[in-house]
């Protein structure tokens, strides 16, 4: 009788642990969404100099000024929007009055369904611009099978972007953070229409999914406990037997 009891304890422990993990993930994403909502309401912080405290800026609204260097644009592959395949456009911005650059995640553009590897044409302002966005330490990564080789000089479509690899590829002095653009860049007082979609996913958008998974795991734990009671504990009580012992006669 001890074998099914031990098995039930293991199942209950594992499923409750997984339910707690899903619940913590939901809490983390609620907190992250609250942080992002607050950041979008706060006035932007100017990012102008080379000495930037990246940790302090992470998740904050920032403002950068400079010129886009479009010849070093990178298109981050395997990004979808409302079920349509496309790219995230990542452009270096040379900071005004500096030789340093920051990478700006400008928005989403659809890929050509007939020529999957064709680099899309994205309008880029030539004059100095002002960009507001959210500072990020890095970008979400897509699973890669094996080690990805170094990109060639003409490779513009990347599955993932690593800051060190990008520096080697471009030869630019790129510093963190990455700026996820929130609205059209401004040339003077006028917004520049580049046609990109900036409807970024919300960190708290899938909280309910984590909550649902948590309840599923808790339900499995309850089911395992109920089955143990029904098939193991209850027969002992009915027969008047002690767990692991002989039946009383």
Secondary structure, 3 states (H helix, E strand, C coil): CHHHHHHHHHHHHHHHHHHHHHHHHHHHHHHHHHHHHHHHHCCCEECCCCCCCHHHHCCCEEEEEEEEEEEEEEEEEEEEECCEEEEEEEEEEEECCCCCEEEEEEEEEECCCCCCCCCCCCCCCCCCEEEEEEEECCCCCCCCCCCCCCCCCCCCEECCCCHHHHHHHHCCCECCCEEEECCCCEECCEECCCCCECCCCCHHHHHHHHHHHHHHHHHHHHHHHHHHHHHHHHHHHHHCCCCCCCCCC
